Amino acid sequence: MQDKMEASLSVLIMSLASSSVMAMGLAPDPSTGQTSKDKNMARFNIDLLVVLQQKTKGNLTADEAQFLDNLISDLQLKFVSV
C-alpha cells in the first residue's frame, strides 16, 4: 500500500521547479528516463512560480519566501543559460 502524499506549498513549488528543469532538458523525465527541451514549457513553469510568489506575498514564512525567491532566481539563470 502506498503512503498518501501530503499536499503542501513546498510540494507544489518543487513540482513546478522540477517540471521547469525537465523542460530545460537538464533532468530526465522520471516516467521515461528521456531528456527533452521545451523552452516554452520551462518559461511557463517559471512564470507560474512568479505568479505564486506574487499572490502569496505577505502570507509566507520568512523561510518559505526566501526559498521561493532563491528557487526562482536559480531557475531564471538556468533558463537564460540553456
Buried (B, 14 or more C-beta within 10 A) or exposed (E): EEEEEEEEBEEEBEEBBBBBBBBBBBEEEEEEEEEEEBEEBBBBBBEBBEEBBEEBEEEBEEEBBEBBEEBBEEBBEBBEEE
